[in-house]
Amino acid sequence: MSTLALLVVLLLGLVGLLTVGALGYLAHRSPTLTQPLIVALTGAGVLVAMVAVVVIAAR
C-alpha cells in the first residue's frame, strides 16, 4: 500500500469515527430519531465500506 493510500485511509478513519460519534450523540439527544446504537453501527458500517473501497483502489 502506498503512503498516499495509507494517509487517505487514516484520514478517512478519523473523519469516520468523528461522524459515528456525532451520529450517536445526535440520536442520544433526540431519541425520537432512532436508537443511538443502531445509528452508530450504521455509520460504522459505512465507514468500513469506504475504507474497503480505498484499499481495493490502492492495489
Phi, psi and omega in degrees: 000133181286165180295321180296316179295322178295319178297319178297318179296317180295316178293321178296322177296317179297311179296321179295317178296320176296321179293317178298318177297318179294320178295318178297318179294317180297317179291330178288322181286330179238084184297344179289341180293300177180183180285136184300325182294319180295318179296315181294320179292325176295317176298321178294323177295320176295321177299315179298320179295319179294319179295320179298320178296318180294319181293319178294321180291335182283343182280000000 
